[in-house]
Amino acid sequence: MIVFKIKAWVSKPFLVYSQYKNNVMTEEIFEKLGFERVEVSAEEAGDQRGFYYYTLDIGDICIMSNSDDEAIEKGWEAFIFDSMTMKVKGSGDLEDLVRIIRNNTNG
């Protein structure tokens, strides 16, 4: 019985924390964290609309978002430039990633 109470006590705060950390990412989080919005004109993009995305350089690490047209289809995501496997989809996770990189980067 004691183990059950401890387990319930530990798992409930974890669930609340997990739900908070995985909020849906919006453009506001990029602006809040200091990302720069990069506009790509229709001419540069080779289409009639163009697009934009967000980028943040911390030392030699570049974090980028997907483009606004991709975000319409699958939501905003962020990734470390040149990483083919890592994608951040939650705003809390992005805040953590930026904080960790900033706290551990010289320069």
MODELLER restraints for C-alpha pairs under 7 A, 6 or more apart:
rsr = mdl.restraints
at = mdl.atoms
rsr.add(forms.Gaussian(group=physical.xy_distance, feature=features.Distance(at['CA:21:A'], at['CA:90:A']), mean=6.73, stdev=0.5))
rsr.add(forms.Gaussian(group=physical.xy_distance, feature=features.Distance(at['CA:21:A'], at['CA:91:A']), mean=6.84, stdev=0.5))
rsr.add(forms.Gaussian(group=physical.xy_distance, feature=features.Distance(at['CA:21:A'], at['CA:92:A']), mean=4.10, stdev=0.5))
rsr.add(forms.Gaussian(group=physical.xy_distance, feature=features.Distance(at['CA:21:A'], at['CA:93:A']), mean=5.99, stdev=0.5))
rsr.add(forms.Gaussian(group=physical.xy_distance, feature=features.Distance(at['CA:22:A'], at['CA:90:A']), mean=4.29, stdev=0.5))
rsr.add(forms.Gaussian(group=physical.xy_distance, feature=features.Distance(at['CA:22:A'], at['CA:91:A']), mean=6.16, stdev=0.5))
rsr.add(forms.Gaussian(group=physical.xy_distance, feature=features.Distance(at['CA:22:A'], at['CA:92:A']), mean=5.58, stdev=0.5))
rsr.add(forms.Gaussian(group=physical.xy_distance, feature=features.Distance(at['CA:22:A'], at['CA:93:A']), mean=6.49, stdev=0.5))
rsr.add(forms.Gaussian(group=physical.xy_distance, feature=features.Distance(at['CA:23:A'], at['CA:90:A']), mean=5.18, stdev=0.5))
rsr.add(forms.Gaussian(group=physical.xy_distance, feature=features.Distance(at['CA:23:A'], at['CA:91:A']), mean=5.45, stdev=0.5))
rsr.add(forms.Gaussian(group=physical.xy_distance, feature=features.Distance(at['CA:23:A'], at['CA:92:A']), mean=6.36, stdev=0.5))
rsr.add(forms.Gaussian(group=physical.xy_distance, feature=features.Distance(at['CA:24:A'], at['CA:89:A']), mean=6.99, stdev=0.5))
rsr.add(forms.Gaussian(group=physical.xy_distance, feature=features.Distance(at['CA:24:A'], at['CA:90:A']), mean=5.31, stdev=0.5))
rsr.add(forms.Gaussian(group=physical.xy_distance, feature=features.Distance(at['CA:24:A'], at['CA:91:A']), mean=6.03, stdev=0.5))
rsr.add(forms.Gaussian(group=physical.xy_distance, feature=features.Distance(at['CA:25:A'], at['CA:76:A']), mean=5.71, stdev=0.5))
rsr.add(forms.Gaussian(group=physical.xy_distance, feature=features.Distance(at['CA:25:A'], at['CA:89:A']), mean=6.28, stdev=0.5))
rsr.add(forms.Gaussian(group=physical.xy_distance, feature=features.Distance(at['CA:25:A'], at['CA:90:A']), mean=5.33, stdev=0.5))
rsr.add(forms.Gaussian(group=physical.xy_distance, feature=features.Distance(at['CA:25:A'], at['CA:91:A']), mean=4.61, stdev=0.5))
rsr.add(forms.Gaussian(group=physical.xy_distance, feature=features.Distance(at['CA:26:A'], at['CA:76:A']), mean=6.33, stdev=0.5))
rsr.add(forms.Gaussian(group=physical.xy_distance, feature=features.Distance(at['CA:29:A'], at['CA:91:A']), mean=6.53, stdev=0.5))
rsr.add(forms.Gaussian(group=physical.xy_distance, feature=features.Distance(at['CA:30:A'], at['CA:54:A']), mean=6.93, stdev=0.5))
rsr.add(forms.Gaussian(group=physical.xy_distance, feature=features.Distance(at['CA:34:A'], at['CA:56:A']), mean=6.99, stdev=0.5))
rsr.add(forms.Gaussian(group=physical.xy_distance, feature=features.Distance(at['CA:35:A'], at['CA:54:A']), mean=5.79, stdev=0.5))
rsr.add(forms.Gaussian(group=physical.xy_distance, feature=features.Distance(at['CA:35:A'], at['CA:55:A']), mean=5.23, stdev=0.5))
rsr.add(forms.Gaussian(group=physical.xy_distance, feature=features.Distance(at['CA:35:A'], at['CA:56:A']), mean=4.70, stdev=0.5))
rsr.add(forms.Gaussian(group=physical.xy_distance, feature=features.Distance(at['CA:36:A'], at['CA:54:A']), mean=5.41, stdev=0.5))
rsr.add(forms.Gaussian(group=physical.xy_distance, feature=features.Distance(at['CA:36:A'], at['CA:55:A']), mean=5.31, stdev=0.5))
rsr.add(forms.Gaussian(group=physical.xy_distance, feature=features.Distance(at['CA:36:A'], at['CA:56:A']), mean=6.26, stdev=0.5))
rsr.add(forms.Gaussian(group=physical.xy_distance, feature=features.Distance(at['CA:37:A'], at['CA:52:A']), mean=6.75, stdev=0.5))
rsr.add(forms.Gaussian(group=physical.xy_distance, feature=features.Distance(at['CA:37:A'], at['CA:53:A']), mean=5.80, stdev=0.5))
rsr.add(forms.Gaussian(group=physical.xy_distance, feature=features.Distance(at['CA:37:A'], at['CA:54:A']), mean=4.51, stdev=0.5))
rsr.add(forms.Gaussian(group=physical.xy_distance, feature=features.Distance(at['CA:37:A'], at['CA:55:A']), mean=6.63, stdev=0.5))
rsr.add(forms.Gaussian(group=physical.xy_distance, feature=features.Distance(at['CA:38:A'], at['CA:52:A']), mean=5.40, stdev=0.5))
rsr.add(forms.Gaussian(group=physical.xy_distance, feature=features.Distance(at['CA:38:A'], at['CA:53:A']), mean=5.40, stdev=0.5))
rsr.add(forms.Gaussian(group=physical.xy_distance, feature=features.Distance(at['CA:38:A'], at['CA:54:A']), mean=5.84, stdev=0.5))
rsr.add(forms.Gaussian(group=physical.xy_distance, feature=features.Distance(at['CA:39:A'], at['CA:51:A']), mean=6.23, stdev=0.5))
rsr.add(forms.Gaussian(group=physical.xy_distance, feature=features.Distance(at['CA:39:A'], at['CA:52:A']), mean=4.43, stdev=0.5))
rsr.add(forms.Gaussian(group=physical.xy_distance, feature=features.Distance(at['CA:39:A'], at['CA:53:A']), mean=6.87, stdev=0.5))
rsr.add(forms.Gaussian(group=physical.xy_distance, feature=features.Distance(at['CA:40:A'], at['CA:50:A']), mean=5.53, stdev=0.5))
rsr.add(forms.Gaussian(group=physical.xy_distance, feature=features.Distance(at['CA:40:A'], at['CA:51:A']), mean=5.29, stdev=0.5))
rsr.add(forms.Gaussian(group=physical.xy_distance, feature=features.Distance(at['CA:40:A'], at['CA:52:A']), mean=5.64, stdev=0.5))
rsr.add(forms.Gaussian(group=physical.xy_distance, feature=features.Distance(at['CA:41:A'], at['CA:50:A']), mean=4.67, stdev=0.5))
rsr.add(forms.Gaussian(group=physical.xy_distance, feature=features.Distance(at['CA:41:A'], at['CA:51:A']), mean=6.73, stdev=0.5))
rsr.add(forms.Gaussian(group=physical.xy_distance, feature=features.Distance(at['CA:42:A'], at['CA:48:A']), mean=5.12, stdev=0.5))
rsr.add(forms.Gaussian(group=physical.xy_distance, feature=features.Distance(at['CA:42:A'], at['CA:49:A']), mean=4.92, stdev=0.5))
rsr.add(forms.Gaussian(group=physical.xy_distance, feature=features.Distance(at['CA:42:A'], at['CA:50:A']), mean=3.77, stdev=0.5))
rsr.add(forms.Gaussian(group=physical.xy_distance, feature=features.Distance(at['CA:51:A'], at['CA:67:A']), mean=6.42, stdev=0.5))
rsr.add(forms.Gaussian(group=physical.xy_distance, feature=features.Distance(at['CA:51:A'], at['CA:68:A']), mean=6.17, stdev=0.5))
rsr.add(forms.Gaussian(group=physical.xy_distance, feature=features.Distance(at['CA:51:A'], at['CA:69:A']), mean=6.66, stdev=0.5))
rsr.add(forms.Gaussian(group=physical.xy_distance, feature=features.Distance(at['CA:52:A'], at['CA:67:A']), mean=5.50, stdev=0.5))
rsr.add(forms.Gaussian(group=physical.xy_distance, feature=features.Distance(at['CA:52:A'], at['CA:68:A']), mean=5.76, stdev=0.5))
rsr.add(forms.Gaussian(group=physical.xy_distance, feature=features.Distance(at['CA:53:A'], at['CA:65:A']), mean=5.70, stdev=0.5))
rsr.add(forms.Gaussian(group=physical.xy_distance, feature=features.Distance(at['CA:53:A'], at['CA:66:A']), mean=5.97, stdev=0.5))
rsr.add(forms.Gaussian(group=physical.xy_distance, feature=features.Distance(at['CA:53:A'], at['CA:67:A']), mean=4.53, stdev=0.5))
rsr.add(forms.Gaussian(group=physical.xy_distance, feature=features.Distance(at['CA:53:A'], at['CA:68:A']), mean=6.17, stdev=0.5))
rsr.add(forms.Gaussian(group=physical.xy_distance, feature=features.Distance(at['CA:54:A'], at['CA:64:A']), mean=5.66, stdev=0.5))
rsr.add(forms.Gaussian(group=physical.xy_distance, feature=features.Distance(at['CA:54:A'], at['CA:65:A']), mean=5.17, stdev=0.5))
rsr.add(forms.Gaussian(group=physical.xy_distance, feature=features.Distance(at['CA:55:A'], at['CA:62:A']), mean=6.85, stdev=0.5))
rsr.add(forms.Gaussian(group=physical.xy_distance, feature=features.Distance(at['CA:55:A'], at['CA:63:A']), mean=5.65, stdev=0.5))
rsr.add(forms.Gaussian(group=physical.xy_distance, feature=features.Distance(at['CA:55:A'], at['CA:64:A']), mean=4.34, stdev=0.5))
rsr.add(forms.Gaussian(group=physical.xy_distance, feature=features.Distance(at['CA:55:A'], at['CA:65:A']), mean=6.42, stdev=0.5))
rsr.add(forms.Gaussian(group=physical.xy_distance, feature=features.Distance(at['CA:56:A'], at['CA:62:A']), mean=5.67, stdev=0.5))
rsr.add(forms.Gaussian(group=physical.xy_distance, feature=features.Distance(at['CA:56:A'], at['CA:63:A']), mean=5.17, stdev=0.5))
rsr.add(forms.Gaussian(group=physical.xy_distance, feature=features.Distance(at['CA:56:A'], at['CA:64:A']), mean=6.45, stdev=0.5))
rsr.add(forms.Gaussian(group=physical.xy_distance, feature=features.Distance(at['CA:57:A'], at['CA:63:A']), mean=6.38, stdev=0.5))
rsr.add(forms.Gaussian(group=physical.xy_distance, feature=features.Distance(at['CA:58:A'], at['CA:102:A']), mean=6.55, stdev=0.5))
rsr.add(forms.Gaussian(group=physical.xy_distance, feature=features.Distance(at['CA:59:A'], at['CA:105:A']), mean=6.26, stdev=0.5))
rsr.add(forms.Gaussian(group=physical.xy_distance, feature=features.Distance(at['CA:59:A'], at['CA:106:A']), mean=6.86, stdev=0.5))
rsr.add(forms.Gaussian(group=physical.xy_distance, feature=features.Distance(at['CA:59:A'], at['CA:107:A']), mean=6.08, stdev=0.5))
rsr.add(forms.Gaussian(group=physical.xy_distance, feature=features.Distance(at['CA:62:A'], at['CA:80:A']), mean=5.82, stdev=0.5))
rsr.add(forms.Gaussian(group=physical.xy_distance, feature=features.Distance(at['CA:62:A'], at['CA:81:A']), mean=5.46, stdev=0.5))
rsr.add(forms.Gaussian(group=physical.xy_distance, feature=features.Distance(at['CA:63:A'], at['CA:78:A']), mean=6.67, stdev=0.5))
rsr.add(forms.Gaussian(group=physical.xy_distance, feature=features.Distance(at['CA:63:A'], at['CA:79:A']), mean=5.59, stdev=0.5))
rsr.add(forms.Gaussian(group=physical.xy_distance, feature=features.Distance(at['CA:63:A'], at['CA:80:A']), mean=4.47, stdev=0.5))
rsr.add(forms.Gaussian(group=physical.xy_distance, feature=features.Distance(at['CA:63:A'], at['CA:81:A']), mean=5.81, stdev=0.5))
rsr.add(forms.Gaussian(group=physical.xy_distance, feature=features.Distance(at['CA:64:A'], at['CA:78:A']), mean=5.45, stdev=0.5))
rsr.add(forms.Gaussian(group=physical.xy_distance, feature=features.Distance(at['CA:64:A'], at['CA:79:A']), mean=5.50, stdev=0.5))
rsr.add(forms.Gaussian(group=physical.xy_distance, feature=features.Distance(at['CA:64:A'], at['CA:80:A']), mean=6.23, stdev=0.5))
rsr.add(forms.Gaussian(group=physical.xy_distance, feature=features.Distance(at['CA:64:A'], at['CA:81:A']), mean=6.27, stdev=0.5))
rsr.add(forms.Gaussian(group=physical.xy_distance, feature=features.Distance(at['CA:65:A'], at['CA:76:A']), mean=6.90, stdev=0.5))
rsr.add(forms.Gaussian(group=physical.xy_distance, feature=features.Distance(at['CA:65:A'], at['CA:77:A']), mean=5.50, stdev=0.5))
rsr.add(forms.Gaussian(group=physical.xy_distance, feature=features.Distance(at['CA:65:A'], at['CA:78:A']), mean=4.17, stdev=0.5))
rsr.add(forms.Gaussian(group=physical.xy_distance, feature=features.Distance(at['CA:65:A'], at['CA:79:A']), mean=6.33, stdev=0.5))
rsr.add(forms.Gaussian(group=physical.xy_distance, feature=features.Distance(at['CA:66:A'], at['CA:76:A']), mean=6.41, stdev=0.5))
rsr.add(forms.Gaussian(group=physical.xy_distance, feature=features.Distance(at['CA:66:A'], at['CA:77:A']), mean=5.75, stdev=0.5))
rsr.add(forms.Gaussian(group=physical.xy_distance, feature=features.Distance(at['CA:66:A'], at['CA:78:A']), mean=6.37, stdev=0.5))
rsr.add(forms.Gaussian(group=physical.xy_distance, feature=features.Distance(at['CA:76:A'], at['CA:89:A']), mean=6.71, stdev=0.5))
rsr.add(forms.Gaussian(group=physical.xy_distance, feature=features.Distance(at['CA:77:A'], at['CA:87:A']), mean=6.36, stdev=0.5))
rsr.add(forms.Gaussian(group=physical.xy_distance, feature=features.Distance(at['CA:77:A'], at['CA:88:A']), mean=5.55, stdev=0.5))
rsr.add(forms.Gaussian(group=physical.xy_distance, feature=features.Distance(at['CA:77:A'], at['CA:89:A']), mean=4.82, stdev=0.5))
rsr.add(forms.Gaussian(group=physical.xy_distance, feature=features.Distance(at['CA:78:A'], at['CA:87:A']), mean=5.72, stdev=0.5))
rsr.add(forms.Gaussian(group=physical.xy_distance, feature=features.Distance(at['CA:78:A'], at['CA:88:A']), mean=5.05, stdev=0.5))
rsr.add(forms.Gaussian(group=physical.xy_distance, feature=features.Distance(at['CA:78:A'], at['CA:89:A']), mean=6.68, stdev=0.5))
rsr.add(forms.Gaussian(group=physical.xy_distance, feature=features.Distance(at['CA:79:A'], at['CA:86:A']), mean=6.03, stdev=0.5))
rsr.add(forms.Gaussian(group=physical.xy_distance, feature=features.Distance(at['CA:79:A'], at['CA:87:A']), mean=4.84, stdev=0.5))
rsr.add(forms.Gaussian(group=physical.xy_distance, feature=features.Distance(at['CA:79:A'], at['CA:88:A']), mean=6.08, stdev=0.5))
rsr.add(forms.Gaussian(group=physical.xy_distance, feature=features.Distance(at['CA:88:A'], at['CA:94:A']), mean=6.25, stdev=0.5))
